[in-house]
Amino acid sequence: MDYAEFTDEVGGLRAGVYAGLPVTPAPEDDDGGALPGAGEAAWRLGIDDDYDSDETFERQFARFMDAVDSTEVTAIVIGSWDSPWDVRADLPIGLLADNADRFPALRSIFLGAITSDECEISWIKQGDVTPLLRAFPRLERLEVRGGDELKLSPVRHDALRILRFESGGLPARVVRAVGDSELPALECLEMWLGIDEYGGDTTVADLAPILSGERLPSLRHLGLQDTEIQDQLAEAVASAPVVARLSSLSLAMGVLTDAGAEALLSGQPLTHLRRLDLHHHFLGDDMVQRVAKALPGVDVDLSEQKEPEEEWRYVAVAE
């Protein structure tokens, strides 16, 4: 799988595409227009921020189930389910899990597709996403935005290929649960770890099972991003067994400095990578040149070179 296929960034959703399908709003009460085929769209369920509306997520979900042949739906995008900063995501998680038998073709779920205009990423209250993995054993793609109150229990899932967490503060308990899970088909794992102020309390030790790769035999892309401990992670990655089987690696969006880059260059060879993403970094000019020169056959993203603000370094996504 090509690196570009691994991820749909925020911009991809804004461009109206998820999992290779056009994002289509769930039908409204007065929607008399023709709908696309159930399997030809990534269906977006979510409540607009309209205080004059009596719309509820439950009502919208019921209407969607009446209007669309759920047995053919392959992708669902979940936006706001109420006030995402006040109410946890247990409602949409429960509705999907409780109706799993009516979605036999569902392969992709994006939970929390909420823009910063609606709610800052670190204000989005998530719930326990474990029921989604247990209810959908054929799910191939799960992406979650927001880390506040997010939970995950260790699971075995034989079909999941892409697992992504976008967060300004990903709880260490979630990272440990991923490491303790059996995910033999997982090809892409991406985690925005965030900062301690917003609950991002992951340590290098929490990532040890992931970096060993023992439970991730199919992993080809690993993203450990958006963190204040980017240098420590770079040092750990430099000797991590999982790296040898990767085709792409991301240590982007964080506070990577010359010390972290030096650790990468001094560790195991990275020349087998197709792509190394280090964008949003704090490397000096000389180190930028050294990294590019050391990996001539690798697509290295060294864009967004930052300067410390009075020795203060910052991640790309926090609040």
Disulfide bonds with the S-S distance in Angstrom:
none
